[in-house]
Amino acid sequence: MRSRYSAYVLALADYLRDTWHPSTRLAEPLRFGDGVRWLGLELRRHVPADADHAVVEFVARSKQGGRAARLHETSRFVREGGRWFYVDGDAD
């Protein structure tokens, strides 16, 4: 989760694509908001379902054009071939 947040901060679209599970990966290229400044990540909860499935709840804070925003999401991850992949998430 932290590495994906860092990839958003640095606009590393290839890394985000590579860590997104193929079954839910976006077909179109990722677009990053112009002028978005990421301010921080708070990991609220990590719940392993089993050795290869986990849920992570987080809040990511940002600012764009003088307006503050926050993304509160509960994300699902799966491990395949020893690598963790983002599957999907529910945002508040």
DAPE-V309466 format. One record per helix or strand of 3 or more residues. SS is the DSSP state (hx for helix, st for strand). FROM is the first residue (numbers start at 1). LEN is the number of residues. If there is no record, write none. Layout:
ss->SS from->FROM len->LEN
ss->SS from->FROM len->LEN
//
This chain:
ss->hx from->2 len->9
ss->hx from->13 len->6
ss->st from->37 len->14
ss->st from->53 len->12
ss->st from->67 len->14
ss->st from->83 len->9
//
